């Protein structure tokens, strides 16, 4: 700051606060969930920042008064500002205010405000603007030193102005905190709205009014016949290399679709897919990555409804050939069936001729059925519940291909399928747009908080009052008190006789 506001003084942290490190906490003393003092570690400070608005009131461990002697420890008083002094840079930048006397772990540090010199909340607010990571000593575990913290420069207002600044900051940040909480709920609300749209889409409710204006829609019988005809036209002799066809698993829990419109029909997933390209899982052991080999898709590659091409690995042509039954074509649907069950994606042109692993299945939808219709249905609440209900296994949960093929699906005329897809696509784009706008607003709130703090410590947030006692007088009083304090005697200890 080139010019300080009236009544302000430039000082250092060490002049207005005592800087103290914590104490070693032996493992054999940890685990007490009650006692005279909380014993706060880095994780407790992190939780206070993330969950409790930066107020440290308790900890996962406690100690009793009698433990302090063996720990060679003393509590830090309420009003102290604490932070991690060791570890990752992110943790180094976390701050909390102590609301009850407590003991600190030796990986933490406390600033204890000197009486009548600085408001503890002002010191806390100031420290949230200070990046401590540049002070971390470059060792295997970076650590902040006491002397570096004591030397941090601080623009100090009069005590009365400090209180006005803190009150104003509390009022403004309470508003941004409320707005932030509202915005943080948007992703969950958006996810719920997406599920509501899909539930309406595949119960027929989404296009109920649309159907009333259509006098020539195909009947349910005609829809079934058209799908059956397409299936028969695609039928081909079963290749010897196709592999075994899994039967439905014992105890399969059917998918409950509920009542459907009169022009809709319930079918199984296998009936709306290419009989020459069965719903099939892929390669069991793809081996090491081979540059220039055949690309294959793993569960980890399917995220957000797409295949992430930058992380695709490749196998040998020989391994691919042994699993040709699961080879991919552009537009096929992929469904994850192991680990994270129920993710879906369409095969992009870049993976035409590629393959999958045993943790996913390929679904080749018949031309008479919209693959986007099936894609969105598999995201619906009913379909996702089917995947959850039919998962098996202990170490790795999953659904068997024998339960995917007979999965119940709703089918309507192609005209209505396309209308449903159009409406769902539009709704999802709008929901994602609103979610992105909320995320942008959330980031702006963080910047707003920083701007407010910057104004506060430039002396621009509240007006100065000429009647306030200048900060220089406060500092002189602190220095005088320190000079008058008795000095600790130093010298060699007398050896025992």
Kinemage of the C-alpha trace (Angstrom):
@kinemage 1
@onewidth
@group {chain A} dominant
@subgroup {mainchain}
@vectorlist {calphas} color= white
{ca unk a 1} P 0.000 0.000 0.000
{ca unk a 2} L 1.651 3.248 -1.145
{ca unk a 3} L -0.391 5.565 1.109
{ca unk a 4} L -2.148 4.495 4.270
{ca unk a 5} L -5.586 5.836 5.205
{ca unk a 6} L -5.805 8.377 8.000
{ca unk a 7} L -5.140 6.847 11.402
{ca unk a 8} L -3.653 3.630 9.968
{ca unk a 9} L -0.122 2.368 10.639
{ca unk a 10} L 2.100 -0.134 8.896
{ca unk a 11} L 3.300 -2.927 11.167
{ca unk a 12} L 4.065 -6.650 11.177
{ca unk a 13} L 2.162 -9.665 12.462
{ca unk a 14} L 4.767 -10.219 15.167
{ca unk a 15} L 4.042 -6.821 16.729
{ca unk a 16} L 0.311 -7.402 17.219
{ca unk a 17} L 0.198 -11.164 17.798
{ca unk a 18} L 2.272 -13.897 19.390
{ca unk a 19} L 3.126 -16.630 16.895
{ca unk a 20} L 3.215 -20.108 18.415
{ca unk a 21} L 3.567 -23.618 17.003
{ca unk a 22} L 1.718 -26.630 18.330
{ca unk a 23} L 2.942 -29.684 20.179
{ca unk a 24} L 3.764 -33.284 19.357
{ca unk a 25} L 0.808 -35.619 19.823
{ca unk a 26} L 1.929 -39.233 20.448
{ca unk a 27} L -0.241 -41.874 18.813
{ca unk a 28} L -0.779 -43.689 22.105
{ca unk a 29} L -2.515 -40.578 23.460
{ca unk a 30} L -4.826 -40.174 20.482
{ca unk a 31} L -8.360 -41.527 20.250
{ca unk a 32} L -10.021 -39.870 23.258
{ca unk a 33} L -13.354 -38.412 22.137
{ca unk a 34} L -13.918 -36.350 25.277
{ca unk a 35} L -11.762 -34.389 27.703
{ca unk a 36} L -10.769 -30.956 29.005
{ca unk a 37} L -9.333 -29.647 25.726
{ca unk a 38} L -9.813 -30.478 22.042
{ca unk a 39} L -6.490 -31.410 20.446
{ca unk a 40} L -6.724 -29.962 16.938
{ca unk a 41} L -4.814 -31.373 13.982
{ca unk a 42} L -4.594 -30.209 10.342
{ca unk a 43} L -7.669 -32.276 9.483
{ca unk a 44} L -9.693 -30.472 12.169
{ca unk a 45} L -8.738 -27.088 10.734
{ca unk a 46} L -9.630 -28.295 7.236
{ca unk a 47} L -13.036 -29.430 8.452
{ca unk a 48} L -13.632 -26.111 10.225
{ca unk a 49} L -12.882 -24.273 6.974
{ca unk a 50} L -14.939 -26.568 4.744
{ca unk a 51} L -17.951 -27.191 6.977
{ca unk a 52} L -18.083 -24.749 9.874
{ca unk a 53} L -17.381 -21.392 8.245
{ca unk a 54} L -13.842 -21.174 9.559
{ca unk a 55} L -14.742 -21.550 13.248
{ca unk a 56} L -12.818 -24.193 15.198
{ca unk a 57} L -14.847 -25.333 18.200
{ca unk a 58} L -13.921 -29.003 18.579
{ca unk a 59} L -11.633 -31.740 17.282
{ca unk a 60} L -11.528 -35.456 16.657
{ca unk a 61} L -9.206 -35.953 19.663
{ca unk a 62} L -9.209 -34.617 23.238
{ca unk a 63} L -6.726 -34.379 26.117
{ca unk a 64} L -7.160 -33.748 29.822
{ca unk a 65} L -5.487 -31.109 31.961
{ca unk a 66} L -3.188 -33.763 33.390
{ca unk a 67} L -1.930 -34.655 29.893
{ca unk a 68} L -0.516 -31.185 29.248
{ca unk a 69} L 2.573 -31.708 31.393
{ca unk a 70} L 3.679 -34.860 29.581
{ca unk a 71} L 2.940 -33.167 26.248
{ca unk a 72} L 4.807 -30.037 27.386
{ca unk a 73} L 1.825 -28.221 25.941
{ca unk a 74} L -0.383 -25.277 26.746
{ca unk a 75} L -3.736 -24.404 25.170
{ca unk a 76} L -4.167 -21.507 22.779
{ca unk a 77} L -6.932 -19.145 23.900
{ca unk a 78} L -10.231 -18.487 22.183
{ca unk a 79} L -9.823 -15.751 19.580
{ca unk a 80} L -6.574 -17.140 18.193
{ca unk a 81} L -6.154 -17.587 14.450
{ca unk a 82} L -4.847 -21.035 13.479
{ca unk a 83} L -3.602 -22.655 10.289
{ca unk a 84} L -1.574 -25.601 9.034
{ca unk a 85} L 2.128 -24.807 8.826
{ca unk a 86} L 3.167 -27.962 7.012
{ca unk a 87} L 2.064 -30.013 4.017
{ca unk a 88} L 0.315 -29.168 0.773
{ca unk a 89} L 0.005 -25.559 -0.357
{ca unk a 90} L -3.779 -25.802 -0.219
{ca unk a 91} L -3.664 -26.671 3.452
{ca unk a 92} L -1.154 -23.934 4.110
{ca unk a 93} L -3.771 -21.467 2.906
{ca unk a 94} L -6.535 -22.634 5.239
{ca unk a 95} L -7.403 -20.466 8.218
{ca unk a 96} L -9.747 -20.821 11.204
{ca unk a 97} L -10.597 -18.888 14.336
{ca unk a 98} L -10.513 -20.674 17.691
{ca unk a 99} L -13.779 -20.425 19.637
{ca unk a 100} L -12.775 -22.467 22.692
{ca unk a 101} L -9.372 -22.983 24.345
{ca unk a 102} L -7.641 -25.926 22.684
{ca unk a 103} L -4.273 -27.569 22.090
{ca unk a 104} L -2.678 -27.578 18.631
{ca unk a 105} L -0.739 -30.333 16.915
{ca unk a 106} L 2.854 -29.489 15.986
{ca unk a 107} L 1.886 -29.316 12.293
{ca unk a 108} L -0.248 -26.257 13.106
{ca unk a 109} L 0.495 -22.682 14.088
{ca unk a 110} L -1.473 -20.065 16.047
{ca unk a 111} L -1.568 -16.278 16.034
{ca unk a 112} L -2.592 -15.044 19.494
{ca unk a 113} L -3.683 -11.382 19.299
{ca unk a 114} L -2.068 -9.069 21.852
{ca unk a 115} L -4.595 -7.434 24.164
{ca unk a 116} L -6.054 -4.118 22.962
{ca unk a 117} L -3.925 -4.150 19.838
{ca unk a 118} L -5.919 -5.972 17.212
{ca unk a 119} L -9.362 -7.494 16.898
{ca unk a 120} L -9.052 -11.264 16.477
{ca unk a 121} L -11.646 -11.287 13.681
{ca unk a 122} L -9.723 -8.552 11.854
{ca unk a 123} L -6.554 -10.631 12.107
{ca unk a 124} L -8.444 -13.705 10.872
{ca unk a 125} L -9.880 -11.820 7.909
{ca unk a 126} L -6.467 -10.440 7.043
{ca unk a 127} L -4.836 -13.861 7.192
{ca unk a 128} L -7.376 -15.237 4.695
{ca unk a 129} L -5.785 -12.897 2.141
{ca unk a 130} L -2.190 -13.988 2.829
{ca unk a 131} L -0.662 -16.783 0.754
{ca unk a 132} L 1.718 -18.625 3.063
{ca unk a 133} L 2.962 -21.149 0.513
{ca unk a 134} L 5.913 -18.938 -0.633
{ca unk a 135} L 7.208 -19.089 2.958
{ca unk a 136} L 7.275 -22.903 2.992
{ca unk a 137} L 10.854 -24.135 3.397
{ca unk a 138} L 11.720 -26.393 0.465
{ca unk a 139} L 12.215 -29.708 2.207
{ca unk a 140} L 10.585 -33.075 1.608
{ca unk a 141} L 7.636 -31.720 3.614
{ca unk a 142} L 7.449 -27.906 3.177
{ca unk a 143} L 6.964 -26.018 6.439
{ca unk a 144} L 6.337 -22.403 7.445
{ca unk a 145} L 8.711 -20.878 10.005
{ca unk a 146} L 7.690 -18.683 12.924
{ca unk a 147} L 9.996 -15.826 11.937
{ca unk a 148} L 8.545 -15.609 8.431
{ca unk a 149} L 5.011 -15.328 9.798
{ca unk a 150} L 6.068 -12.688 12.334
{ca unk a 151} L 7.531 -10.610 9.514
{ca unk a 152} L 4.382 -10.463 7.373
{ca unk a 153} L 3.444 -6.836 6.794
{ca unk a 154} L 0.061 -5.604 8.041
{ca unk a 155} L -1.766 -2.320 7.506
{ca unk a 156} L -3.377 -1.687 10.887
{ca unk a 157} L -6.409 0.594 11.312
{ca unk a 158} L -7.527 2.141 14.599
{ca unk a 159} L -9.167 -0.410 16.890
{ca unk a 160} L -12.628 1.146 16.477
{ca unk a 161} L -12.268 1.009 12.681
{ca unk a 162} L -11.136 -2.614 12.859
{ca unk a 163} L -14.439 -3.404 14.551
{ca unk a 164} L -16.418 -1.492 11.920
{ca unk a 165} L -14.552 -3.318 9.156
{ca unk a 166} L -15.228 -6.719 10.744
{ca unk a 167} L -18.925 -5.915 11.187
{ca unk a 168} L -19.224 -4.823 7.550
{ca unk a 169} L -17.316 -7.878 6.299
{ca unk a 170} L -19.508 -10.183 8.361
{ca unk a 171} L -22.665 -8.602 6.914
{ca unk a 172} L -21.456 -8.707 3.299
{ca unk a 173} L -19.981 -12.184 3.405
{ca unk a 174} L -23.139 -13.496 5.083
{ca unk a 175} L -25.007 -12.424 1.953
{ca unk a 176} L -22.511 -14.036 -0.396
{ca unk a 177} L -22.498 -17.169 1.772
{ca unk a 178} L -26.284 -17.396 1.458
{ca unk a 179} L -26.070 -16.932 -2.311
{ca unk a 180} L -23.258 -19.486 -2.494
{ca unk a 181} L -25.349 -22.033 -0.586
{ca unk a 182} L -28.242 -21.501 -3.021
{ca unk a 183} L -25.958 -21.888 -6.032
{ca unk a 184} L -24.343 -24.986 -4.550
{ca unk a 185} L -27.765 -26.653 -4.583
{ca unk a 186} L -28.186 -26.105 -8.322
{ca unk a 187} L -26.272 -29.239 -9.498
{ca unk a 188} L -28.441 -31.531 -7.336
{ca unk a 189} L -31.608 -29.739 -8.457
{ca unk a 190} L -30.494 -30.003 -12.085
{ca unk a 191} L -29.817 -33.739 -11.734
{ca unk a 192} L -33.271 -34.207 -10.216
{ca unk a 193} L -34.896 -32.206 -13.011
{ca unk a 194} L -33.132 -34.313 -15.638
{ca unk a 195} L -34.476 -37.462 -14.024
{ca unk a 196} L -37.984 -35.952 -13.929
{ca unk a 197} L -37.784 -35.135 -17.658
{ca unk a 198} L -36.675 -38.685 -18.467
{ca unk a 199} L -39.383 -40.216 -16.276
{ca unk a 200} L -42.036 -38.211 -18.137
{ca unk a 201} L -40.443 -38.998 -21.510
{ca unk a 202} L -40.628 -42.784 -21.125
{ca unk a 203} L -44.019 -42.941 -19.468
{ca unk a 204} L -45.516 -41.109 -22.461
{ca unk a 205} L -46.439 -38.044 -20.393
{ca unk a 206} L -43.946 -35.761 -22.134
{ca unk a 207} L -45.653 -36.221 -25.522
{ca unk a 208} L -49.233 -36.789 -24.323
{ca unk a 209} L -50.525 -33.526 -25.833
{ca unk a 210} L -48.462 -34.076 -28.974
{ca unk a 211} L -50.187 -37.447 -29.534
{ca unk a 212} L -53.668 -35.905 -29.407
{ca unk a 213} L -52.839 -33.955 -32.582
{ca unk a 214} L -51.673 -37.097 -34.406
{ca unk a 215} L -54.520 -39.120 -35.890
{ca unk a 216} L -52.362 -41.472 -37.949
{ca unk a 217} L -49.917 -42.784 -35.327
{ca unk a 218} L -48.970 -46.438 -35.575
{ca unk a 219} L -50.815 -48.750 -33.205
{ca unk a 220} L -48.961 -50.753 -30.587
{ca unk a 221} L -49.426 -53.885 -32.717
{ca unk a 222} L -48.008 -52.122 -35.780
{ca unk a 223} L -45.033 -50.857 -33.762
{ca unk a 224} L -44.241 -54.368 -32.579
{ca unk a 225} L -44.615 -55.759 -36.095
{ca unk a 226} L -42.304 -53.115 -37.571
{ca unk a 227} L -39.599 -53.866 -35.014
{ca unk a 228} L -39.988 -57.602 -35.560
{ca unk a 229} L -39.727 -57.196 -39.322
{ca unk a 230} L -36.557 -55.135 -38.963
{ca unk a 231} L -35.103 -57.745 -36.612
{ca unk a 232} L -35.825 -60.593 -39.063
{ca unk a 233} L -34.323 -58.615 -41.944
{ca unk a 234} L -31.121 -58.160 -39.971
{ca unk a 235} L -30.906 -61.775 -38.878
{ca unk a 236} L -27.820 -63.618 -40.147
{ca unk a 237} L -26.364 -67.081 -39.644
{ca unk a 238} L -24.728 -67.364 -36.231
{ca unk a 239} L -20.949 -67.328 -36.587
{ca unk a 240} L -18.977 -70.052 -34.881
{ca unk a 241} L -16.793 -67.312 -33.429
{ca unk a 242} L -19.727 -65.548 -31.818
{ca unk a 243} L -19.235 -67.124 -28.417
{ca unk a 244} L -21.762 -68.322 -25.857
{ca unk a 245} L -25.071 -66.538 -25.383
{ca unk a 246} L -25.748 -65.908 -21.718
{ca unk a 247} L -29.197 -66.845 -20.474
{ca unk a 248} L -31.135 -64.536 -18.147
{ca unk a 249} L -29.780 -64.883 -14.647
{ca unk a 250} L -31.795 -66.678 -11.997
{ca unk a 251} L -33.634 -64.179 -9.827
{ca unk a 252} L -33.611 -61.348 -12.364
{ca unk a 253} L -35.756 -58.474 -11.133
{ca unk a 254} L -37.842 -57.140 -14.037
{ca unk a 255} L -37.941 -53.490 -14.941
{ca unk a 256} L -41.315 -52.041 -13.961
{ca unk a 257} L -42.374 -49.653 -16.713
{ca unk a 258} L -45.837 -48.895 -15.380
{ca unk a 259} L -48.836 -48.169 -17.602
{ca unk a 260} L -47.917 -47.098 -21.148
{ca unk a 261} L -49.948 -45.162 -23.745
{ca unk a 262} L -52.187 -47.277 -26.023
{ca unk a 263} L -49.844 -46.778 -28.982
{ca unk a 264} L -46.780 -47.952 -27.069
{ca unk a 265} L -45.535 -51.487 -26.555
{ca unk a 266} L -43.174 -53.149 -24.084
{ca unk a 267} L -40.365 -55.222 -25.605
{ca unk a 268} L -37.023 -56.577 -24.414
{ca unk a 269} L -33.731 -54.917 -25.296
{ca unk a 270} L -32.508 -57.861 -27.373
{ca unk a 271} L -35.583 -57.509 -29.631
{ca unk a 272} L -34.675 -53.958 -30.638
{ca unk a 273} L -31.008 -54.736 -31.376
{ca unk a 274} L -29.253 -56.311 -34.344
{ca unk a 275} L -29.522 -60.130 -34.027
{ca unk a 276} L -26.284 -60.503 -36.005
{ca unk a 277} L -24.481 -58.311 -33.463
{ca unk a 278} L -25.721 -59.491 -30.092
{ca unk a 279} L -25.501 -57.431 -26.924
{ca unk a 280} L -21.999 -58.545 -26.027
{ca unk a 281} L -19.174 -57.808 -23.606
{ca unk a 282} L -15.606 -57.616 -24.866
{ca unk a 283} L -11.944 -58.442 -24.318
{ca unk a 284} L -10.993 -60.203 -21.093
{ca unk a 285} L -7.245 -59.426 -21.137
{ca unk a 286} L -6.271 -56.684 -23.629
{ca unk a 287} L -2.600 -56.787 -22.550
{ca unk a 288} L -0.116 -53.919 -22.696
{ca unk a 289} L -0.733 -50.806 -24.759
{ca unk a 290} L 0.408 -51.211 -28.369
{ca unk a 291} L 1.148 -48.092 -30.420
{ca unk a 292} L -0.789 -48.325 -33.652
{ca unk a 293} L -2.908 -51.199 -32.351
{ca unk a 294} L -6.684 -51.573 -32.224
{ca unk a 295} L -8.381 -49.083 -29.849
{ca unk a 296} L -10.561 -50.446 -27.075
{ca unk a 297} L -12.867 -48.757 -24.559
{ca unk a 298} L -12.710 -49.262 -20.794
{ca unk a 299} L -15.192 -48.131 -18.145
{ca unk a 300} L -12.907 -45.237 -17.193
{ca unk a 301} L -13.146 -43.899 -20.775
{ca unk a 302} L -16.935 -43.440 -20.575
{ca unk a 303} L -17.865 -40.235 -18.784
{ca unk a 304} L -20.622 -37.677 -19.172
{ca unk a 305} L -22.317 -39.614 -21.959
{ca unk a 306} L -19.262 -39.648 -24.235
{ca unk a 307} L -16.087 -41.648 -24.790
{ca unk a 308} L -12.968 -39.706 -23.761
{ca unk a 309} L -10.701 -40.364 -26.710
{ca unk a 310} L -7.530 -38.905 -25.176
{ca unk a 311} L -7.249 -41.826 -22.735
{ca unk a 312} L -7.958 -44.680 -25.145
{ca unk a 313} L -5.512 -47.595 -25.092
{ca unk a 314} L -4.786 -50.085 -27.902
{ca unk a 315} L -4.428 -53.835 -28.113
{ca unk a 316} L -2.919 -56.173 -30.704
{ca unk a 317} L -4.828 -57.084 -33.886
{ca unk a 318} L -4.623 -60.737 -32.789
{ca unk a 319} L -6.413 -60.102 -29.474
{ca unk a 320} L -8.997 -57.958 -31.247
{ca unk a 321} L -9.600 -60.706 -33.795
{ca unk a 322} L -10.205 -63.241 -31.017
{ca unk a 323} L -12.975 -60.937 -29.722
{ca unk a 324} L -14.339 -59.780 -33.078
{ca unk a 325} L -17.853 -60.551 -31.781
{ca unk a 326} L -17.646 -57.330 -29.707
{ca unk a 327} L -16.157 -55.081 -32.398
{ca unk a 328} L -17.596 -51.590 -32.640
{ca unk a 329} L -19.289 -49.534 -35.319
{ca unk a 330} L -19.969 -45.834 -35.285
{ca unk a 331} L -23.269 -45.169 -33.501
{ca unk a 332} L -23.270 -48.307 -31.337
{ca unk a 333} L -24.210 -47.741 -27.714
{ca unk a 334} L -21.835 -48.731 -24.929
{ca unk a 335} L -23.130 -49.617 -21.457
{ca unk a 336} L -20.831 -50.157 -18.472
{ca unk a 337} L -21.705 -53.326 -16.533
{ca unk a 338} L -18.854 -53.631 -13.990
{ca unk a 339} L -17.561 -51.255 -11.343
{ca unk a 340} L -19.579 -48.150 -12.159
{ca unk a 341} L -22.706 -49.657 -13.714
{ca unk a 342} L -25.037 -47.734 -15.989
{ca unk a 343} L -22.789 -45.269 -17.809
{ca unk a 344} L -23.601 -44.902 -21.499
{ca unk a 345} L -22.001 -43.422 -24.589
{ca unk a 346} L -22.318 -43.554 -28.366
{ca unk a 347} L -19.360 -44.892 -30.330
{ca unk a 348} L -17.724 -42.007 -32.254
{ca unk a 349} L -16.336 -42.357 -35.769
{ca unk a 350} L -12.778 -42.506 -34.392
{ca unk a 351} L -13.539 -45.856 -32.715
{ca unk a 352} L -15.257 -47.557 -35.656
{ca unk a 353} L -13.620 -50.995 -35.841
{ca unk a 354} L -12.421 -50.813 -32.247
{ca unk a 355} L -13.424 -52.977 -29.284
{ca unk a 356} L -14.412 -52.959 -25.606
{ca unk a 357} L -13.393 -54.798 -22.445
{ca unk a 358} L -15.395 -57.274 -20.402
{ca unk a 359} L -16.636 -54.430 -18.181
{ca unk a 360} L -18.883 -52.970 -20.901
{ca unk a 361} L -21.394 -54.240 -23.449
{ca unk a 362} L -22.053 -53.101 -26.986
{ca unk a 363} L -25.660 -52.437 -27.995
{ca unk a 364} L -26.314 -52.252 -31.765
{ca unk a 365} L -29.804 -50.718 -32.053
{ca unk a 366} L -31.961 -51.660 -35.069
{ca unk a 367} L -32.453 -48.908 -37.686
{ca unk a 368} L -36.213 -48.840 -37.088
{ca unk a 369} L -35.566 -47.717 -33.492
{ca unk a 370} L -33.864 -44.438 -32.596
{ca unk a 371} L -30.607 -45.190 -30.811
{ca unk a 372} L -30.894 -41.813 -29.039
{ca unk a 373} L -34.288 -42.972 -27.770
{ca unk a 374} L -32.676 -46.077 -26.273
{ca unk a 375} L -29.695 -44.017 -25.073
{ca unk a 376} L -31.933 -41.667 -23.086
{ca unk a 377} L -34.143 -44.496 -21.845
{ca unk a 378} L -31.074 -46.205 -20.359
{ca unk a 379} L -30.445 -42.987 -18.393
{ca unk a 380} L -34.007 -42.915 -17.043
{ca unk a 381} L -34.795 -43.545 -13.357
{ca unk a 382} L -36.486 -46.871 -14.182
{ca unk a 383} L -33.504 -48.179 -16.164
{ca unk a 384} L -30.930 -47.029 -13.622
{ca unk a 385} L -32.941 -48.669 -10.848
{ca unk a 386} L -32.962 -51.894 -12.907
{ca unk a 387} L -29.167 -51.827 -13.038
{ca unk a 388} L -28.947 -51.286 -9.275
{ca unk a 389} L -31.482 -54.009 -8.479
{ca unk a 390} L -29.732 -56.634 -10.618
{ca unk a 391} L -26.134 -56.033 -9.608
{ca unk a 392} L -24.252 -59.005 -8.199
{ca unk a 393} L -20.816 -59.683 -6.777
{ca unk a 394} L -18.862 -58.711 -3.687
{ca unk a 395} L -15.425 -57.312 -4.499
{ca unk a 396} L -16.576 -55.884 -7.846
{ca unk a 397} L -20.284 -55.268 -8.292
{ca unk a 398} L -21.844 -55.608 -11.743
{ca unk a 399} L -24.753 -56.716 -13.869
{ca unk a 400} L -24.438 -59.739 -16.147
{ca unk a 401} L -24.976 -59.549 -19.887
{ca unk a 402} L -27.643 -62.221 -19.411
{ca unk a 403} L -29.669 -59.627 -17.496
{ca unk a 404} L -29.074 -56.814 -19.970
{ca unk a 405} L -30.557 -58.635 -22.981
{ca unk a 406} L -34.024 -59.309 -21.501
{ca unk a 407} L -34.263 -55.825 -19.997
{ca unk a 408} L -37.714 -54.346 -20.588
{ca unk a 409} L -37.892 -51.235 -22.805
{ca unk a 410} L -40.814 -49.105 -24.014
{ca unk a 411} L -41.203 -48.664 -27.791
{ca unk a 412} L -43.471 -46.297 -29.728
{ca unk a 413} L -43.647 -45.183 -33.355
{ca unk a 414} L -40.436 -43.825 -34.842
{ca unk a 415} L -42.149 -40.465 -35.296
{ca unk a 416} L -42.858 -40.224 -31.566
{ca unk a 417} L -39.411 -41.532 -30.666
{ca unk a 418} L -37.855 -38.708 -32.675
{ca unk a 419} L -40.141 -36.138 -31.006
{ca unk a 420} L -39.206 -37.448 -27.549
{ca unk a 421} L -35.501 -37.337 -28.403
{ca unk a 422} L -35.868 -33.771 -29.710
{ca unk a 423} L -37.573 -32.627 -26.507
{ca unk a 424} L -35.205 -34.454 -24.194
{ca unk a 425} L -32.133 -33.183 -26.048
{ca unk a 426} L -33.471 -29.625 -25.808
{ca unk a 427} L -34.287 -29.975 -22.099
{ca unk a 428} L -30.850 -31.391 -21.289
{ca unk a 429} L -29.094 -28.570 -23.157
{ca unk a 430} L -31.122 -25.981 -21.251
{ca unk a 431} L -30.498 -27.638 -17.892
{ca unk a 432} L -26.765 -27.843 -18.602
{ca unk a 433} L -26.771 -24.182 -19.659
{ca unk a 434} L -28.426 -23.112 -16.412
{ca unk a 435} L -26.024 -25.282 -14.420
{ca unk a 436} L -23.042 -23.725 -16.186
{ca unk a 437} L -24.398 -20.227 -15.488
{ca unk a 438} L -24.796 -21.121 -11.810
{ca unk a 439} L -21.218 -22.404 -11.707
{ca unk a 440} L -19.994 -19.172 -13.306
{ca unk a 441} L -21.963 -17.138 -10.766
{ca unk a 442} L -20.445 -19.270 -8.002
{ca unk a 443} L -16.954 -18.399 -9.214
{ca unk a 444} L -17.898 -14.719 -9.375
{ca unk a 445} L -18.990 -14.861 -5.723
{ca unk a 446} L -15.530 -16.104 -4.736
{ca unk a 447} L -13.997 -13.207 -6.668
{ca unk a 448} L -16.474 -10.807 -5.046
{ca unk a 449} L -15.431 -11.950 -1.579
{ca unk a 450} L -11.781 -11.370 -2.485
{ca unk a 451} L -12.600 -7.920 -3.868
{ca unk a 452} L -14.463 -7.013 -0.671
{ca unk a 453} L -11.503 -8.122 1.443
{ca unk a 454} L -9.115 -6.144 -0.736
{ca unk a 455} L -11.213 -3.010 -0.244
{ca unk a 456} L -11.331 -3.635 3.497
{ca unk a 457} L -7.543 -3.779 3.826
{ca unk a 458} L -7.086 -0.698 1.641
{ca unk a 459} L -9.308 1.269 4.007
{ca unk a 460} L -12.088 1.674 1.410
{ca unk a 461} L -14.852 -0.444 2.957
{ca unk a 462} L -15.951 1.796 5.850
{ca unk a 463} L -15.419 5.524 6.477
{ca unk a 464} L -12.598 6.735 8.703
{ca unk a 465} L -13.517 8.565 11.917
{ca unk a 466} L -11.103 11.344 12.984
{ca unk a 467} L -12.123 10.715 16.601
{ca unk a 468} L -10.659 7.193 16.525
{ca unk a 469} L -7.418 6.678 18.423
{ca unk a 470} L -4.722 6.257 15.726
{ca unk a 471} L -3.223 2.825 15.266
{ca unk a 472} L 0.227 4.287 15.924
{ca unk a 473} L -0.830 4.975 19.516
{ca unk a 474} L -1.926 1.349 19.869
{ca unk a 475} L 1.428 0.179 18.581
{ca unk a 476} L 3.326 2.488 20.936
{ca unk a 477} L 1.341 1.073 23.861
{ca unk a 478} L 2.136 -2.508 22.797
{ca unk a 479} L 5.840 -1.710 22.403
{ca unk a 480} L 5.970 0.007 25.780
{ca unk a 481} L 4.324 -2.946 27.449
{ca unk a 482} L 6.764 -5.322 25.797
{ca unk a 483} L 9.742 -3.182 26.892
{ca unk a 484} L 8.502 -3.093 30.487
{ca unk a 485} L 7.925 -6.838 30.661
{ca unk a 486} L 10.579 -8.725 32.710
{ca unk a 487} L 13.083 -10.487 30.512
{ca unk a 488} L 13.422 -14.232 30.809
{ca unk a 489} L 16.656 -15.110 32.561
{ca unk a 490} L 19.103 -17.169 30.574
{ca unk a 491} L 22.110 -19.091 31.717
{ca unk a 492} L 23.417 -22.516 32.407
{ca unk a 493} L 21.521 -24.766 34.708
{ca unk a 494} L 23.388 -25.648 37.892
{ca unk a 495} L 24.325 -29.284 37.824
{ca unk a 496} L 22.839 -31.429 40.539
{ca unk a 497} L 25.184 -32.182 43.370
